[in-house]
């Protein structure tokens, strides 16, 4: 049976607008000790939303990504505000980013990006039965909303603009969920 290591001496060693970098001493059950560092974001995690216009049409966005310095094709996503549930955050992000809300929002899975050194969680939400709605968001420029077909997912995942692993995994999960509904 796995025995979780004991953490000690957890310290913030650097802080930015979005992340705390923490150092921590880790003592394993076999006596081994290591020092780890991790990115520890502030807040309540994030949502990534799969907005389905119908059983085959997913709405995606092109959004500038500072990490890759290019416009990336992705699903709607954003931070969970204080006091919001992942479902509430998902619907708010949909309304702000793509101009639709959803009457049916279903939790799919919680994912991590790089659990070896990041402690952030992303909740994947499937949004169906969409209706038009809009609200001002925090994006620095309008997002380009595009339609893609889940029936063409095998080609879509090779699109050079689609590089985010969370989006790719979420699309495959949505395709399977919808097929089994």
C-alpha positions, 0 to 999 in steps of 0.5 A, a space after each residue: 500500500 502506498 504511504 504518502 510522504 511527509 512534507 515539511 519546511 514548505 516555503 514560498 520562495 518566489 511570488 508572481 501575479 499568478 503563481 507562488 513557487 514553493 520549496 518543500 522537504 519531502 520524507 518518503 516512507 523508505 527513509 529517502 528525503 528530497 527537496 521539491 519545488 512546485 508552482 502553487 497558483 492562488 485561487 480555486 482552480 480552473 474550468 475547461 468547457 466543451 460547448 456543444 452546439 449540437 451532438 457533433 458541433 463543438 464551439 472552440 476559440 482562437 486565443 493568444 497564448 503568451 507561453 507559445 507566443 501564438 494564437 492557439 485553438 482551444 476550448 473555453 477556459 478560465 479561473 473559478 472565482 471565489 464563491 463559484 462552483 466549477 459548474 457556475 464558473 463554466 457557464 460564466 466563462 461560456 457567456 463571457 467568451 463565446 456568447 452562449 450559456 448552457 442549460 445542461 452542464 455536466 462535470 466530466 473529470 478533474 485534470 492536472 497539467 504537470 503534477 510533478 511540479 504544478 498543483 493546479 486543477 482544471 475541472 472539465 465540464 460538458 456544456 449542452 443545450 446552448 442558448 445565446 447570451 453575452 457578458 463582458 469578460 476579462 479578455 484583452 481582445 475579442 475571441 474568434 469563435 469557430 465551429 468544429 465537428 467531433 466526427 472529424 476529431 481524428 483530423 482536428 487533433 492534428 491541426 497545428 493550432 491545437 496543441 493544448 493537451 487538456 483540450 485534446 483529451 476533453 474533446 475525446 472524452 466529450 465524443 465518447 460521452 455524447 456517443 453513449 447518451 
